[in-house]
Amino acid sequence: MERLTIGAFAKASRLSPKALRLYDELGLLTPARVDPDTGYRRYAPQQLEQARLVAWLRRLGMPLARIRRVCALEAGEAAGEIRAYWARVEADTAARRDLAAFLVDHLTGKDPAMSRTTAPLALRYAALSDTGRVRASNQDTAYAGSRLLAVADGYGSAGAPASAAAVEALRRLETETVPAGELLGALEDALGRAEQAVHGVSAPGDDDTDAGTTLTAMLWTGSQLALVHIGDSRVHLLRDGELFQITHDHTVVQSLIDEGRLTPEEAASHPQRSLLMRALGRGADSTPDLRLHDARTGDRYLLCSDGLSTVVPAGDIHRVLSGTPGPEAAVRALVDLANASGGPDNVSCVVADVVEQP
């Protein structure tokens, strides 16, 4: 069958000659023949299917390096790779959508710090951290105050001071006055201080350079809770009898779930289920999730380390949160559940109820 000139092939594949020359240079779409004298490229008609696939993937925004991998796969595997890529795009878009909504509210004059309810609201809260039944020491830190709720899960040889330093760096938010429009910025600045505090736990060259921690915290504004989250500690919201997880784990296993490579059931027993993709520590990716949550009377928030979430089934957590009257009793019941299930890890819980001010 006669080969196509680059112009004819470009028209048939809906790729420009310039793009075809680039893809040739990158080894992504090599011509069937290049004239040694003129350098003219000619393509086989059978290459049209791959060229059209490249064009479609570029319209999805897929990077060229990943397109090269997809094109080298069999059809079924290529479909899985495209599905995984798009799942990641949707997850990233959802995070940006939350930030965009906040910016729209702020720029149109909606004050995130002003109460959107008819009655002033307050928090009732309790925090509890326990070593568990297996570990020799507790590397978790849990804190609850009138404005700040926080859980940090340390790791490495200096995990305990790392988690304590991270939470302590955020505690100044309890007394700072933060303008409404600067709330998320203030949280991000506080996270920067927390990261420096964690780095300060060990100096370069020490044996404790592997020290690090997760950090999940919420700052109370009077009508909203501003969230900063990095790692695999979690926040759950009990509202109108339903339990929602409002954080996203920054773990290798969760990324595999997001990409459709792993089911939640498979993740529960995966050998790398505790391997973090983001954390506060030397060499770690410390990019946080930042967002705002409107509060309602009757809401109950749970912040917990993975010593609870990976040991106690979600149904049992729901039962305790919905059936235990006060925060103090709730945190005790949750820690007891983790320990009754073997307590393989440190476990920390913060429970906060949104109530009308007396």
Disulfide bonds with the S-S distance in Angstrom:
none
